[in-house]
């Protein structure tokens, strides 16, 4: 069963290894919209820095975030799901400037996230950068459209919660 997407751009966010891609791909399939893997939009210089264990700066992320915002703009009215760390509110503001954007922050214990990172073969993001991302992370604020979900549950359960929330919000009187 497909759920009405209402042209929403869903951004599945959180630190590396929290499951953004797995949840995002499943959410996009359930909504019948395109999934965009944010990591694919990093320029080679960013990938090289992260591969070397060097944390990205705000300046390093600027062009990447603008490219992702442009993907959201291209999908206006069609709906889209995007995976993007969106660690700071300022980063989310760039994405949010594209229109109807909702965030799903996947959060969990550092030990669980690190274990997941170590199980990802061939990913350029080393587990050594996890602490830097956790220090940079600014959780969603009450005035930001979105929700925070714990990553202890499997991706399908998390997608079910997102869809239930979206259905509830679009119901008359919600």
Backbone torsions as a table, in degrees:
resi	resn	phi	psi	omega
1	UNK	NA	130.5	177.4
2	UNK	-97.0	142.2	178.8
3	UNK	-98.3	145.6	176.6
4	UNK	-63.8	131.2	-175.5
5	UNK	-92.1	-17.9	176.9
6	UNK	55.8	23.4	177.7
7	UNK	69.7	15.9	-178.0
8	UNK	-76.1	141.2	168.9
9	UNK	-98.0	112.7	177.7
10	UNK	-94.3	127.9	175.3
11	UNK	-112.8	115.3	177.2
12	UNK	-90.4	116.0	-169.5
13	UNK	-121.9	166.7	176.4
14	UNK	143.7	176.8	-179.1
15	UNK	-70.3	166.9	178.2
16	UNK	-55.2	141.2	175.2
17	UNK	81.5	7.0	-177.3
18	UNK	-88.0	-8.0	177.4
19	UNK	105.0	19.4	-177.7
20	UNK	-56.5	-45.0	-176.5
21	UNK	-68.3	-44.3	-178.6
22	UNK	-63.7	-47.0	-179.6
23	UNK	-69.5	-43.4	-178.6
24	UNK	-60.6	-44.9	-179.8
25	UNK	-63.2	-41.2	179.1
26	UNK	-68.3	-39.4	178.7
27	UNK	-63.9	-44.1	178.9
28	UNK	-60.5	-42.3	179.4
29	UNK	-63.0	-42.0	-179.8
30	UNK	-65.5	-32.6	-179.7
31	UNK	-88.3	-13.7	-177.7
32	UNK	70.7	35.2	180.0
33	UNK	-124.4	170.6	-178.7
34	UNK	-73.8	141.2	173.4
35	UNK	-104.9	132.1	177.7
36	UNK	-116.3	120.1	176.7
37	UNK	-82.6	108.1	-176.8
38	UNK	-58.1	-34.9	-179.8
39	UNK	-58.9	-29.4	-178.9
40	UNK	-67.5	-14.0	-177.0
41	UNK	-96.9	-3.5	176.8
42	UNK	-67.4	133.5	175.2
43	UNK	-68.1	158.2	-178.8
44	UNK	-53.3	-35.2	-179.9
45	UNK	-63.8	-39.1	177.6
46	UNK	-65.6	-43.9	179.3
47	UNK	-61.4	-41.9	179.5
48	UNK	-62.9	-42.7	178.7
49	UNK	-61.4	-49.6	-178.4
50	UNK	-64.5	-40.2	179.0
51	UNK	-60.4	-31.7	179.3
52	UNK	-84.8	2.1	179.0
53	UNK	81.5	20.1	-179.9
54	UNK	-101.8	123.7	-180.0
55	UNK	-68.6	144.1	177.3
56	UNK	-74.8	148.0	175.2
57	UNK	-94.4	171.3	175.2
58	UNK	-58.5	-39.5	179.6
59	UNK	-64.3	-40.0	178.1
60	UNK	-61.6	-35.6	-175.5
61	UNK	-82.4	-20.0	-172.1
62	UNK	-53.3	-56.9	-178.2
63	UNK	-63.0	-36.6	178.1
64	UNK	-62.1	-47.7	179.9
65	UNK	-65.0	-37.6	177.9
66	UNK	-65.6	-37.5	176.9
67	UNK	-64.7	-39.8	178.5
68	UNK	-68.5	-39.5	175.1
69	UNK	-59.0	-41.4	179.9
70	UNK	-64.5	-33.5	175.0
71	UNK	-64.6	-40.1	177.5
72	UNK	-64.2	-43.3	178.9
73	UNK	-60.6	-40.6	179.6
74	UNK	-63.9	-25.9	-176.7
75	UNK	-96.9	7.9	-176.7
76	UNK	-52.3	131.7	179.2
77	UNK	84.5	-16.5	-178.1
78	UNK	-98.7	-22.0	-173.1
79	UNK	82.7	150.3	-179.3
80	UNK	-162.2	152.9	171.5
81	UNK	-123.7	133.0	-174.4
82	UNK	-130.8	135.4	171.6
83	UNK	-97.5	129.8	-178.3
84	UNK	-161.5	131.7	-177.6
85	UNK	-55.1	-40.0	176.2
86	UNK	46.6	46.3	-170.2
87	UNK	-64.7	-33.6	-178.2
88	UNK	-113.0	153.8	176.6
89	UNK	-58.6	-39.0	179.8
90	UNK	-59.8	-35.8	177.3
91	UNK	-68.3	-42.3	179.1
92	UNK	-65.2	-33.6	177.7
93	UNK	-61.3	-38.0	177.7
94	UNK	-62.0	-46.8	180.0
95	UNK	-67.0	-40.9	-177.6
96	UNK	-65.1	-24.7	-179.8
97	UNK	-64.7	-11.8	178.9
98	UNK	-80.7	-8.8	178.2
99	UNK	129.3	-131.0	-173.3
100	UNK	-79.4	87.0	-175.3
101	UNK	-117.7	132.9	173.4
102	UNK	-123.3	143.9	-177.1
103	UNK	-109.8	143.1	171.8
104	UNK	-121.9	107.6	-179.4
105	UNK	-90.2	116.3	176.2
106	UNK	-92.0	117.1	-174.3
107	UNK	-124.9	150.5	178.5
108	UNK	-169.9	178.7	-178.8
109	UNK	-67.8	141.9	-179.3
110	UNK	-54.8	-43.6	-177.3
111	UNK	-61.2	-41.5	178.8
112	UNK	-65.4	-44.3	-179.4
113	UNK	-64.4	-43.9	179.5
114	UNK	-62.3	-41.7	178.0
115	UNK	-60.5	-42.2	178.1
116	UNK	-64.0	-40.2	179.9
117	UNK	-62.8	-39.9	-178.5
118	UNK	-69.7	-18.4	179.2
119	UNK	-90.7	-1.5	-178.2
120	UNK	-92.0	103.2	-179.4
121	UNK	-73.2	134.0	172.4
122	UNK	77.2	5.8	178.5
123	UNK	-82.8	138.4	-175.4
124	UNK	-71.6	-18.8	-176.0
125	UNK	-83.4	109.3	-179.5
126	UNK	-76.3	151.4	178.6
127	UNK	-60.5	-20.9	180.0
128	UNK	-64.1	-18.7	179.5
129	UNK	-90.1	-3.4	-178.1
130	UNK	-59.4	-46.6	-177.8
131	UNK	-62.1	-37.3	176.7
132	UNK	-61.7	-43.5	179.4
133	UNK	-65.8	-40.3	179.2
134	UNK	-64.5	-36.5	176.8
135	UNK	-67.5	-35.7	-177.7
136	UNK	-77.2	-29.4	-173.1
137	UNK	-57.4	127.0	171.2
138	UNK	-114.8	107.9	-178.4
139	UNK	-57.5	160.0	176.7
140	UNK	-54.9	141.0	176.8
141	UNK	-96.6	158.5	-176.0
142	UNK	-54.5	-28.5	-178.4
143	UNK	-89.0	4.2	177.5
144	UNK	-95.1	132.1	179.5
145	UNK	-68.8	118.3	179.0
146	UNK	159.2	-168.3	-177.3
147	UNK	-152.7	158.9	175.1
148	UNK	-115.2	130.9	179.6
149	UNK	-124.4	141.5	176.4
150	UNK	-77.7	141.4	-175.4
151	UNK	-88.0	9.2	177.6
152	UNK	-68.0	-23.8	178.7
153	UNK	-87.3	160.4	179.5
154	UNK	-73.0	158.8	-177.3
155	UNK	-55.5	-38.5	-179.0
156	UNK	-64.8	-37.6	177.0
157	UNK	-65.9	-41.7	179.0
158	UNK	-63.2	-42.7	177.9
159	UNK	-61.9	-40.5	176.9
160	UNK	-58.3	-39.1	178.6
161	UNK	-68.1	-39.4	178.5
162	UNK	-63.4	-46.9	-178.8
163	UNK	-64.3	-38.9	178.0
164	UNK	-63.4	-40.2	178.5
165	UNK	-65.1	-43.5	-179.7
166	UNK	-65.0	-39.5	179.6
167	UNK	-66.5	-42.5	179.4
168	UNK	-62.1	-43.2	-178.3
169	UNK	-67.1	-30.7	-177.5
170	UNK	-89.5	-3.5	179.2
171	UNK	-72.9	148.3	178.4
172	UNK	-55.2	132.2	178.9
173	UNK	82.2	-0.8	-179.0
174	UNK	-79.0	NA	NA
